[in-house]
Amino acid sequence: MSVLVIGGGGYVGSLLVKNLIEKKIKVFVLDLFIYGKPEIIFSGYHKSEFLEVIKGDIRDIDLMKNLISKVDNVIHLACISNDPSFELNPDLGKSINYDSFYPLIKACKNKINKFIYASSSSVYGIKEEKSVTEDLSLEPLTDYSKFKALCEDILLNESGNKFCSTILRPATVCGYSQRTRLDVIVNILTNNGYNKRKIIINGGKQKRPNIHIQDMVNAYLNVIDQPNEVINDQIFNVGFENYTLDEIGSLVQKSLGEDIIVEHKDTDDERSYHISSDKISRILDFKPLFSIEKAINDLKEAFDKKLLKDSFDDPKYFNIKMMQKINLQ
């Protein structure tokens, strides 16, 4: 088996690549590597015989065709990956997140076995239903989530018997990797709790689905090992813990110390998200092994070991700061 991981130098991708290599699967990684050099992000295994690193752009269709000709499977993680980063340069976000997608899918036809796409649970928008399942309508609120939904449509319309396609709609990922993000909610609160002994919660009652980064990686590994007939044209939510911001704050206090001050601020952002992951449990027998609390403790250990230096100012931890710094076009 061989796999092309598009965006394999990112937060989730770096850990996924490590796990694929540990399974002795040949991995080709395409990434711009704007958040760190491959030898740092893949430290400890960057010289593996099972790893081939390509620094390049998903918008380079000739490069993509060449890479696709070398692999059996594609896991597509690459995108401008949150609303603020997308809004910083909407044209850039559209070109990477949407415009590049159809040419990529067209290039994959009749050439690859499985295509696994990382969508987002944000495609649902705000739902009143207690159980937000995969068959509910999509009502994306931002361009970032709108283009995720449109890419889903492209993939489902184009796959058919040409190749096996699967869509994952992840919750917000949390925890430590060799390319850690500190601009997602659990990691933000943990960074502030550990280093400032104070966390600020805007609102508090809004729900946010989260998933430990290793469980997210395990979901991709599970899907890629499935028979095609089980996963073809299937969509799976992946996010098992739907906690309020107040509950996440309490977990940070519990893990890092009761001395941590929790301050609340009013907010106009009352968006509250929650998802059901019953389908992936039922069909793929996928169960999470870790928790938000484990993610907090993993980050604490990384801080203890000085693995996350300059954690408020180094742009490599913050997508929007890095996008502002490099002015990618």
RAPE-V728665 format. One record per residue. N is the residue number from 1. SS is DSSP state (a for helix, b for strand, c for the rest). OMEGA is omega in whole degrees, 0 to 359 (* if undefined). Layout:
n=N ss=SS omega=OMEGA
n=N ss=SS omega=OMEGA
This chain:
n=1 ss=c omega=174
n=2 ss=b omega=186
n=3 ss=b omega=168
n=4 ss=b omega=177
n=5 ss=b omega=179
n=6 ss=b omega=188
n=7 ss=c omega=184
n=8 ss=c omega=176
n=9 ss=c omega=184
n=10 ss=c omega=184
n=11 ss=a omega=179
n=12 ss=a omega=185
n=13 ss=a omega=183
n=14 ss=a omega=178
n=15 ss=a omega=177
n=16 ss=a omega=179
n=17 ss=a omega=178
n=18 ss=a omega=182
n=19 ss=a omega=177
n=20 ss=a omega=178
n=21 ss=a omega=178
n=22 ss=a omega=176
n=23 ss=c omega=179
n=24 ss=c omega=174
n=25 ss=c omega=179
n=26 ss=b omega=185
n=27 ss=b omega=169
n=28 ss=b omega=181
n=29 ss=b omega=172
n=30 ss=b omega=180
n=31 ss=b omega=174
n=32 ss=c omega=180
n=33 ss=c omega=179
n=34 ss=c omega=182
n=35 ss=c omega=178
n=36 ss=c omega=180
n=37 ss=c omega=181
n=38 ss=a omega=182
n=39 ss=a omega=176
n=40 ss=a omega=181
n=41 ss=a omega=179
n=42 ss=c omega=182
n=43 ss=c omega=180
n=44 ss=c omega=180
n=45 ss=c omega=185
n=46 ss=c omega=178
n=47 ss=c omega=181
n=48 ss=c omega=176
n=49 ss=c omega=182
n=50 ss=c omega=183
n=51 ss=b omega=171
n=52 ss=b omega=185
n=53 ss=b omega=177
n=54 ss=b omega=175
n=55 ss=b omega=184
n=56 ss=c omega=189
n=57 ss=c omega=179
n=58 ss=c omega=180
n=59 ss=c omega=177
n=60 ss=c omega=189
n=61 ss=a omega=177
n=62 ss=a omega=176
n=63 ss=a omega=181
n=64 ss=a omega=179
n=65 ss=a omega=179
n=66 ss=a omega=180
n=67 ss=a omega=181
n=68 ss=a omega=180
n=69 ss=c omega=185
n=70 ss=c omega=189
n=71 ss=c omega=176
n=72 ss=c omega=189
n=73 ss=b omega=178
n=74 ss=b omega=170
n=75 ss=b omega=188
n=76 ss=b omega=180
n=77 ss=c omega=192
n=78 ss=c omega=172
n=79 ss=c omega=164
n=80 ss=c omega=210
n=81 ss=c omega=167
n=82 ss=c omega=186
n=83 ss=a omega=181
n=84 ss=a omega=179
n=85 ss=a omega=179
n=86 ss=a omega=184
n=87 ss=a omega=178
n=88 ss=a omega=178
n=89 ss=c omega=184
n=90 ss=a omega=180
n=91 ss=a omega=177
n=92 ss=a omega=180
n=93 ss=a omega=179
n=94 ss=a omega=183
n=95 ss=a omega=181
n=96 ss=a omega=187
n=97 ss=a omega=187
n=98 ss=a omega=187
n=99 ss=a omega=182
n=100 ss=a omega=192
n=101 ss=a omega=182
n=102 ss=a omega=177
n=103 ss=a omega=178
n=104 ss=a omega=181
n=105 ss=a omega=178
n=106 ss=a omega=180
n=107 ss=a omega=182
n=108 ss=a omega=185
n=109 ss=c omega=178
n=110 ss=c omega=182
n=111 ss=c omega=182
n=112 ss=c omega=182
n=113 ss=c omega=181
n=114 ss=b omega=172
n=115 ss=b omega=182
n=116 ss=b omega=186
n=117 ss=b omega=175
n=118 ss=b omega=173
n=119 ss=c omega=182
n=120 ss=c omega=176
n=121 ss=a omega=179
n=122 ss=a omega=181
n=123 ss=a omega=181
n=124 ss=a omega=189
n=125 ss=c omega=180
n=126 ss=c omega=181
n=127 ss=c omega=176
n=128 ss=c omega=182
n=129 ss=c omega=179
n=130 ss=c omega=181
n=131 ss=c omega=182
n=132 ss=c omega=184
n=133 ss=c omega=188
n=134 ss=c omega=183
n=135 ss=c omega=178
n=136 ss=c omega=181
n=137 ss=c omega=178
n=138 ss=c omega=180
n=139 ss=c omega=184
n=140 ss=c omega=186
n=141 ss=c omega=184
n=142 ss=c omega=177
n=143 ss=a omega=179
n=144 ss=a omega=182
n=145 ss=a omega=177
n=146 ss=a omega=181
n=147 ss=a omega=173
n=148 ss=a omega=180
n=149 ss=a omega=179
n=150 ss=a omega=177
n=151 ss=a omega=174
n=152 ss=a omega=180
n=153 ss=a omega=179
n=154 ss=a omega=183
n=155 ss=a omega=182
n=156 ss=a omega=179
n=157 ss=a omega=188
n=158 ss=a omega=187
n=159 ss=c omega=179
n=160 ss=c omega=179
n=161 ss=c omega=179
n=162 ss=c omega=174
n=163 ss=c omega=182
n=164 ss=b omega=181
n=165 ss=b omega=178
n=166 ss=b omega=180
n=167 ss=b omega=173
n=168 ss=b omega=176
n=169 ss=b omega=185
n=170 ss=b omega=163
n=171 ss=c omega=176
n=172 ss=b omega=183
n=173 ss=b omega=178
n=174 ss=b omega=179
n=175 ss=c omega=187
n=176 ss=c omega=165
n=177 ss=c omega=180
n=178 ss=c omega=170
n=179 ss=c omega=185
n=180 ss=c omega=169
n=181 ss=c omega=177
n=182 ss=c omega=179
n=183 ss=c omega=174
n=184 ss=c omega=202
n=185 ss=a omega=181
n=186 ss=a omega=182
n=187 ss=a omega=176
n=188 ss=a omega=183
n=189 ss=a omega=179
n=190 ss=a omega=178
n=191 ss=a omega=180
n=192 ss=a omega=180
n=193 ss=a omega=182
n=194 ss=a omega=190
n=195 ss=a omega=181
n=196 ss=a omega=182
n=197 ss=c omega=179
n=198 ss=b omega=175
n=199 ss=b omega=179
n=200 ss=b omega=180
n=201 ss=b omega=178
n=202 ss=b omega=187
n=203 ss=c omega=177
n=204 ss=c omega=184
n=205 ss=c omega=181
n=206 ss=c omega=178
n=207 ss=b omega=176
n=208 ss=b omega=175
n=209 ss=b omega=179
n=210 ss=b omega=177
n=211 ss=b omega=177
n=212 ss=b omega=186
n=213 ss=a omega=179
n=214 ss=a omega=176
n=215 ss=a omega=178
n=216 ss=a omega=177
n=217 ss=a omega=180
n=218 ss=a omega=178
n=219 ss=a omega=177
n=220 ss=a omega=180
n=221 ss=a omega=178
n=222 ss=a omega=183
n=223 ss=a omega=185
n=224 ss=a omega=178
n=225 ss=c omega=184
n=226 ss=c omega=171
n=227 ss=c omega=184
n=228 ss=a omega=184
n=229 ss=a omega=179
n=230 ss=a omega=189
n=231 ss=a omega=185
n=232 ss=c omega=180
n=233 ss=c omega=179
n=234 ss=b omega=177
n=235 ss=b omega=181
n=236 ss=b omega=165
n=237 ss=b omega=176
n=238 ss=b omega=180
n=239 ss=c omega=194
n=240 ss=c omega=182
n=241 ss=b omega=179
n=242 ss=b omega=183
n=243 ss=b omega=171
n=244 ss=b omega=177
n=245 ss=a omega=177
n=246 ss=a omega=180
n=247 ss=a omega=176
n=248 ss=a omega=177
n=249 ss=a omega=179
n=250 ss=a omega=177
n=251 ss=a omega=177
n=252 ss=a omega=177
n=253 ss=a omega=182
n=254 ss=a omega=184
n=255 ss=a omega=189
n=256 ss=a omega=178
n=257 ss=c omega=181
n=258 ss=c omega=178
n=259 ss=c omega=183
n=260 ss=c omega=179
n=261 ss=b omega=176
n=262 ss=b omega=180
n=263 ss=b omega=178
n=264 ss=b omega=175
n=265 ss=b omega=176
n=266 ss=c omega=179
n=267 ss=c omega=173
n=268 ss=c omega=183
n=269 ss=c omega=181
n=270 ss=c omega=179
n=271 ss=c omega=181
n=272 ss=c omega=185
n=273 ss=c omega=173
n=274 ss=c omega=181
n=275 ss=c omega=174
n=276 ss=c omega=177
n=277 ss=c omega=180
n=278 ss=a omega=185
n=279 ss=a omega=181
n=280 ss=a omega=176
n=281 ss=a omega=184
n=282 ss=a omega=187
n=283 ss=a omega=184
n=284 ss=a omega=182
n=285 ss=c omega=180
n=286 ss=c omega=178
n=287 ss=c omega=177
n=288 ss=c omega=179
n=289 ss=c omega=187
n=290 ss=c omega=187
n=291 ss=c omega=173
n=292 ss=a omega=180
n=293 ss=a omega=177
n=294 ss=a omega=178
n=295 ss=a omega=178
n=296 ss=a omega=181
n=297 ss=a omega=176
n=298 ss=a omega=177
n=299 ss=a omega=177
n=300 ss=a omega=179
n=301 ss=a omega=178
n=302 ss=a omega=175
n=303 ss=a omega=179
n=304 ss=a omega=183
n=305 ss=c omega=179
n=306 ss=c omega=179
n=307 ss=c omega=182
n=308 ss=c omega=184
n=309 ss=c omega=176
n=310 ss=c omega=194
n=311 ss=c omega=176
n=312 ss=c omega=188
n=313 ss=c omega=181
n=314 ss=c omega=184
n=315 ss=a omega=183
n=316 ss=a omega=179
n=317 ss=a omega=189
n=318 ss=c omega=185
n=319 ss=a omega=185
n=320 ss=a omega=179
n=321 ss=a omega=180
n=322 ss=a omega=178
n=323 ss=a omega=178
n=324 ss=a omega=184
n=325 ss=a omega=188
n=326 ss=a omega=180
n=327 ss=c omega=179
n=328 ss=c omega=179
n=329 ss=c omega=*
